[in-house]
């Protein structure tokens, strides 16, 4: 579940309220006016995923790249379960974070987002391969779907992930992509993302944790 608040107290309050419903809580550091990792590590007793998404990949962070990576390195030092880094981030960012990760149990999610469209399947496979080459523990590919064919193309990536036995998060944004956020879990996807109940979410088509739990319950009842 993704939490995107402007202040640490607000984000902590949301995380505590939703802790029972969520398996993993993502803290979107790029939404915070003042970034601070430690309070979450101390106060939230759920696996934490820290993301500091830059504006060039759809996030809100517009500051210095080195400073951005400092917050993710701190999350590793605080023994976060996961940190998310864009696969297209500068090599220096990858190198610095990998140095920290080599001495920790934190798992690295290398991500790629396309807020405009869903590329052809060959392009998607190329991105997936790049993530593996750059040392991802888990790959994440999220695109904007304009029709069901876009959705099928992204979900098909799970077939390749299964063949390679490589953890993959893959689904689509937008109204046509809503179904993929649920279907990916049934197709071997590592996890999906949802919003807190009553929250607008951090991406188009994101469903609430309550709605997702209800759908999953009905599918398996």
Secondary structure, DSSP 4 states (H G I P E B T S, - for coil): -EE--SSHHHHHHHHHHHTTT-SEEEEEGGG-SS---HHHHHH--SEEEEE--BGGGTSSB-S-HHHHHHHHHHHHHTT-SEEEEETTS-HHHHHHHHHHHTTSSPEEEEEEEESS----HHHHHHHHHHHHHTT-SEEEEEEE-SSHHHHHHHHTHHHHHHHHT--EEEEEESGGGHHHHHHHHHTT-S----BPTT---SSTTPPBHHHHHHHHHHHT-
